[in-house]
Amino acid sequence: LPPLIGIAGLIIIYNINKDMVFVVSGLFYLIHIDLNLTLPFLLSVFSIVLIHTLVYPSAKLMIRCRICLALFLIIIIDLFYYLNLFLYDFIFNSKTVVADSMLGLYILTDIIIGLLL
């Protein structure tokens, strides 16, 4: 099962000011990933909140197509999260994620599911 960080981040970003039930469900999914795959929870929340404050407002103004905006946000969330994860591994000298073809498959799966939403 791929970690759908982009989808969870998209759900959190879209509903952070509207419906807290969806935000909590996205956070529960991130906690589930933290417990089962040992991916850092606070790093994913930090990445999503940073993208919500810095990228989302200007992207929402520039990109009018709803599907295009969702795909853009999913790609940005995935790339930013995995970049932060690689920096986390480098700083703390750990091995959380391995950059191989599975990582590309995870991102591709995230994008395809984002298209279906």
ABEGO torsion letter per residue (X at the ends): XBBBAAAAAAAAAAAAAABAAAAAAAAAAAAAAAAAAGBBAAAAAAAAAAAAAAAAAAAAAABABAAAAAAAAAAAAAAAAAAAAAAAAAAAGBBABBBBAAAAAAAAAAAAAAAAX
